[in-house]
Every structure is written in C-alpha cells, then in structure tokens.
Amino acid sequence: MANVVTIHRPEVVALIEEAAKKLTEGNQTEAVALAVRRLLEQHARSGSLFGAHRGSVRVREGVDLTAPALDVVPDAETGREIAR
C-alpha cells in the first residue's frame, strides 16, 4: 500500500488546495480522502435498485419510481381529521 501519492498536474494540485481550504481547514490529505469517499458512494448507489439479478424487474417507459405514491395529500399531513 502506498504511503505517498505524487500529483504533478498543476490544475489538479490547485483543485486539491482550493478544496482543502474550503472543506478541511487546509488538510490536503483529508480533502483527497473526502473526494474519493464520495466517488465510492456514488458508484455504490449506481447499481441495480432491485438487487443482483439484472433484468428481474421491468419498468414501463415513463414510470417514475421516485414519484410520490399518493395522488392526494394525506389528512395527517394537512392537519384535518377524518370524521368517522
């Protein structure tokens, strides 16, 4: 495992320095670690929504799985009570 990473590209060094100033109080190592962690999180979330069996679920074109399931605002959310 490497103990040192050398970066020669000036634009990358400048990005790391800027991120370190804004996000980690100047700690460049932590800024790079933060960026790599975020990249790994994005990759982890980009997999199949329904598990390891690709194609096991088919969704019609135009269906938004992230849209709210209810068409109306629930009474509990509006503060109104249902008369029973």
SEZA-531179 format. One record per residue: x, y, z of N, C-alpha, C in turn. Coordinates in nm, 4 decimals. Layout:
- n_x / n_y / n_z / ca_x / ca_y / ca_z / c_x / c_y / c_z
- X / Y / Z / X / Y / Z / X / Y / Z
...
% end
This chain:
- n_x / n_y / n_z / ca_x / ca_y / ca_z / c_x / c_y / c_z
- 0.0840 / -0.1175 / 0.0000 / 0.0000 / 0.0000 / 0.0000 / 0.0888 / 0.1242 / 0.0000
- 0.0535 / 0.2202 / -0.0845 / 0.1348 / 0.3410 / -0.0994 / 0.1211 / 0.4324 / 0.0213
- 0.2314 / 0.4917 / 0.0591 / 0.2311 / 0.5897 / 0.1667 / 0.2337 / 0.7317 / 0.1127
- 0.2722 / 0.7463 / -0.0139 / 0.2840 / 0.8780 / -0.0748 / 0.2216 / 0.8735 / -0.2136
- 0.1457 / 0.9776 / -0.2469 / 0.0910 / 0.9932 / -0.3806 / 0.1441 / 1.1257 / -0.4331
- 0.2049 / 1.1240 / -0.5502 / 0.2608 / 1.2456 / -0.6084 / 0.1738 / 1.2886 / -0.7251
- 0.1328 / 1.4134 / -0.7230 / 0.0499 / 1.4692 / -0.8296 / 0.1268 / 1.5841 / -0.8922
- 0.1483 / 1.5765 / -1.0243 / 0.2282 / 1.6760 / -1.0946 / 0.1438 / 1.7769 / -1.1718
- 0.0202 / 1.7453 / -1.2015 / -0.0611 / 1.8355 / -1.2833 / -0.1012 / 1.9583 / -1.2018
- -0.0626 / 2.0764 / -1.2458 / -0.0887 / 2.1980 / -1.1685 / -0.2364 / 2.2256 / -1.1439
- -0.3217 / 2.1950 / -1.2429 / -0.4653 / 2.2219 / -1.2241 / -0.5255 / 2.1297 / -1.1178
- -0.4747 / 2.0073 / -1.1080 / -0.5235 / 1.9140 / -1.0059 / -0.4742 / 1.9568 / -0.8681
- -0.3489 / 1.9988 / -0.8608 / -0.2945 / 2.0480 / -0.7340 / -0.3739 / 2.1692 / -0.6876
- -0.4067 / 2.2595 / -0.7795 / -0.4844 / 2.3785 / -0.7444 / -0.6241 / 2.3407 / -0.6933
- -0.6865 / 2.2421 / -0.7574 / -0.8183 / 2.1964 / -0.7115 / -0.8117 / 2.1385 / -0.5706
- -0.7101 / 2.0597 / -0.5453 / -0.6938 / 1.9995 / -0.4125 / -0.6709 / 2.1075 / -0.3083
- -0.5867 / 2.2051 / -0.3410 / -0.5599 / 2.3138 / -0.2463 / -0.6854 / 2.3954 / -0.2181
- -0.7641 / 2.4241 / -0.3221 / -0.8882 / 2.5006 / -0.3046 / -0.9883 / 2.4229 / -0.2186
- -1.0039 / 2.2948 / -0.2485 / -1.0964 / 2.2115 / -0.1709 / -1.0496 / 2.2004 / -0.0261
- -0.9196 / 2.1876 / -0.0066 / -0.8663 / 2.1757 / 0.1288 / -0.8940 / 2.3018 / 0.2100
- -0.8778 / 2.4189 / 0.1469 / -0.9052 / 2.5441 / 0.2174 / -1.0523 / 2.5553 / 0.2566
- -1.1416 / 2.5184 / 0.1649 / -1.2855 / 2.5346 / 0.1879 / -1.3443 / 2.4270 / 0.2787
- -1.2970 / 2.3036 / 0.2663 / -1.3656 / 2.1912 / 0.3298 / -1.2948 / 2.1310 / 0.4507
- -1.1630 / 2.1393 / 0.4547 / -1.0904 / 2.0648 / 0.5588 / -0.9872 / 2.1487 / 0.6330
- -1.0076 / 2.2791 / 0.6349 / -0.9167 / 2.3700 / 0.7058 / -0.7719 / 2.3544 / 0.6599
- -0.7529 / 2.3308 / 0.5298 / -0.6197 / 2.3220 / 0.4733 / -0.5581 / 2.1838 / 0.4679
- -0.6266 / 2.0825 / 0.5176 / -0.5732 / 1.9466 / 0.5187 / -0.5946 / 1.8830 / 0.3809
- -0.4886 / 1.8809 / 0.3004 / -0.4991 / 1.8309 / 0.1641 / -0.5251 / 1.6806 / 0.1588
- -0.4653 / 1.6063 / 0.2495 / -0.4874 / 1.4613 / 0.2527 / -0.6337 / 1.4305 / 0.2797
- -0.6925 / 1.5009 / 0.3729 / -0.8342 / 1.4781 / 0.4054 / -0.9243 / 1.5213 / 0.2905
- -0.8866 / 1.6273 / 0.2191 / -0.9657 / 1.6709 / 0.1038 / -0.9682 / 1.5632 / -0.0042
- -0.8532 / 1.5021 / -0.0311 / -0.8474 / 1.3941 / -0.1303 / -0.9276 / 1.2737 / -0.0807
- -0.9137 / 1.2405 / 0.0474 / -0.9884 / 1.1273 / 0.1033 / -1.1389 / 1.1511 / 0.0933
- -1.1827 / 1.2734 / 0.1200 / -1.3246 / 1.3074 / 0.1105 / -1.3752 / 1.2888 / -0.0324
- -1.2971 / 1.3341 / -0.1281 / -1.3364 / 1.3206 / -0.2684 / -1.3465 / 1.1743 / -0.3097
- -1.2496 / 1.0948 / -0.2689 / -1.2512 / 0.9527 / -0.3052 / -1.3687 / 0.8817 / -0.2386
- -1.3965 / 0.9149 / -0.1120 / -1.5130 / 0.8547 / -0.0439 / -1.6417 / 0.8857 / -0.1179
- -1.6575 / 1.0102 / -0.1615 / -1.7795 / 1.0483 / -0.2341 / -1.7913 / 0.9750 / -0.3670
- -1.6792 / 0.9593 / -0.4365 / -1.6816 / 0.8837 / -0.5617 / -1.7237 / 0.7396 / -0.5373
- -1.6723 / 0.6794 / -0.4317 / -1.7083 / 0.5410 / -0.3996 / -1.8551 / 0.5296 / -0.3620
- -1.9080 / 0.6285 / -0.2890 / -2.0506 / 0.6274 / -0.2534 / -2.1372 / 0.6354 / -0.3782
- -2.0996 / 0.7225 / -0.4724 / -2.1767 / 0.7345 / -0.5962 / -2.1763 / 0.6037 / -0.6728
- -2.0626 / 0.5387 / -0.6783 / -2.0531 / 0.4119 / -0.7502 / -2.1383 / 0.3055 / -0.6806
- -2.1381 / 0.3046 / -0.5478 / -2.2155 / 0.2056 / -0.4727 / -2.3643 / 0.2228 / -0.4973
- -2.4088 / 0.3455 / -0.5193 / -2.5513 / 0.3735 / -0.5402 / -2.5954 / 0.3549 / -0.6837
- -2.5007 / 0.3369 / -0.7751 / -2.5382 / 0.3309 / -0.9153 / -2.5762 / 0.1900 / -0.9605
- -2.5717 / 0.0931 / -0.8726 / -2.6046 / -0.0437 / -0.9092 / -2.7546 / -0.0647 / -0.9255
- -2.7944 / -0.1878 / -0.9431 / -2.9339 / -0.2219 / -0.9622 / -3.0157 / -0.1894 / -0.8383
- -3.1310 / -0.1304 / -0.8593 / -3.2195 / -0.0931 / -0.7494 / -3.2783 / -0.2163 / -0.6816
- -3.2939 / -0.3248 / -0.7561 / -3.3631 / -0.4414 / -0.7039 / -3.2718 / -0.5595 / -0.6749
- -3.1438 / -0.5379 / -0.6616 / -3.0559 / -0.6472 / -0.6242 / -2.9672 / -0.6945 / -0.7362
- -2.9139 / -0.8125 / -0.7174 / -2.8094 / -0.8619 / -0.8060 / -2.8619 / -0.9218 / -0.9359
- -2.9884 / -0.9446 / -0.9484 / -3.0421 / -1.0108 / -1.0667 / -3.0857 / -0.9078 / -1.1698
- -2.9923 / -0.8703 / -1.2553 / -3.0206 / -0.7704 / -1.3575 / -3.1361 / -0.8169 / -1.4467
- -3.2323 / -0.7269 / -1.4684 / -3.3448 / -0.7582 / -1.5552 / -3.4591 / -0.8303 / -1.4858
- -3.4479 / -0.8528 / -1.3544 / -3.5533 / -0.9258 / -1.2842 / -3.6801 / -0.8425 / -1.2690
- -3.6671 / -0.7114 / -1.2798 / -3.7831 / -0.6224 / -1.2708 / -3.7816 / -0.5324 / -1.3929
- -3.8967 / -0.5218 / -1.4575 / -3.9082 / -0.4354 / -1.5749 / -4.0042 / -0.3222 / -1.5426
- -3.9651 / -0.2028 / -1.5803 / -4.0473 / -0.0843 / -1.5561 / -4.0804 / -0.0236 / -1.6911
- -4.2101 / 0.0037 / -1.7106 / -4.2536 / 0.0623 / -1.8370 / -4.1922 / 0.1992 / -1.8561
- -4.1745 / 0.2378 / -1.9797 / -4.1204 / 0.3692 / -2.0113 / -4.2160 / 0.4773 / -1.9604
- -4.1616 / 0.5785 / -1.8988 / -4.2432 / 0.6884 / -1.8465 / -4.2811 / 0.6726 / -1.7005
- -4.2535 / 0.5580 / -1.6390 / -4.2856 / 0.5362 / -1.4981 / -4.1708 / 0.5890 / -1.4130
- -4.2049 / 0.6745 / -1.3172 / -4.1040 / 0.7315 / -1.2277 / -4.1147 / 0.6629 / -1.0924
- -4.0147 / 0.5807 / -1.0592 / -4.0182 / 0.5067 / -0.9330 / -3.9945 / 0.5951 / -0.8117
- -3.9510 / 0.7179 / -0.8341 / -3.9258 / 0.8081 / -0.7218 / -4.0413 / 0.9039 / -0.6964
- -4.1456 / 0.8997 / -0.7788 / -4.2611 / 0.9887 / -0.7617 / -4.3437 / 0.9448 / -0.6407
- -4.4150 / 1.0388 / -0.5770 / -4.4999 / 1.0024 / -0.4629 / -4.6067 / 0.9004 / -0.5034
- -4.6368 / 0.8094 / -0.4129 / -4.7341 / 0.7037 / -0.4420 / -4.8780 / 0.7532 / -0.4280
- -4.8997 / 0.8551 / -0.3452 / -5.0346 / 0.9065 / -0.3233 / -5.0606 / 1.0278 / -0.4112
- -5.1825 / 1.0338 / -0.4676 / -5.2195 / 1.1479 / -0.5517 / -5.2701 / 1.2657 / -0.4696
- -5.3142 / 1.2396 / -0.3473 / -5.3702 / 1.3444 / -0.2620 / -5.2832 / 1.3595 / -0.1377
- -5.2922 / 1.4760 / -0.0755 / -5.2186 / 1.4999 / 0.0477 / -5.2924 / 1.4290 / 0.1608
- -5.2253 / 1.3445 / 0.2396 / -5.2911 / 1.2750 / 0.3495 / -5.3445 / 1.3730 / 0.4542
- -5.4575 / 1.3379 / 0.5173 / -5.5175 / 1.4245 / 0.6183 / -5.4213 / 1.4521 / 0.7329
- -5.3420 / 1.3532 / 0.7696 / -5.2479 / 1.3715 / 0.8793 / -5.1463 / 1.4800 / 0.8469
- -5.1143 / 1.4936 / 0.7206 / -5.0166 / 1.5942 / 0.6803 / -5.0770 / 1.7340 / 0.6782
- -5.2069 / 1.7447 / 0.6475 / -5.2716 / 1.8750 / 0.6398 / -5.3261 / 1.9209 / 0.7731
- -5.3388 / 1.8317 / 0.8699 / -5.3948 / 1.8669 / 0.9988 / -5.5436 / 1.8416 / 1.0090
- -5.6095 / 1.8047 / 0.8975 / -5.7520 / 1.7735 / 0.9010 / -5.7747 / 1.6325 / 0.9556
- -5.8828 / 1.6136 / 1.0220 / -5.9149 / 1.4815 / 1.0743 / -6.0298 / 1.4222 / 0.9948
- -6.0318 / 1.2909 / 0.9885 / -6.1377 / 1.2214 / 0.9182 / -6.2542 / 1.2018 / 1.0132
- -6.3751 / 1.2392 / 0.9696 / -6.4946 / 1.2186 / 1.0515 / -6.5376 / 1.0739 / 1.0360
- -6.5430 / 1.0019 / 1.1479 / -6.5833 / 0.8620 / 1.1421 / -6.7043 / 0.8383 / 1.2260
% end
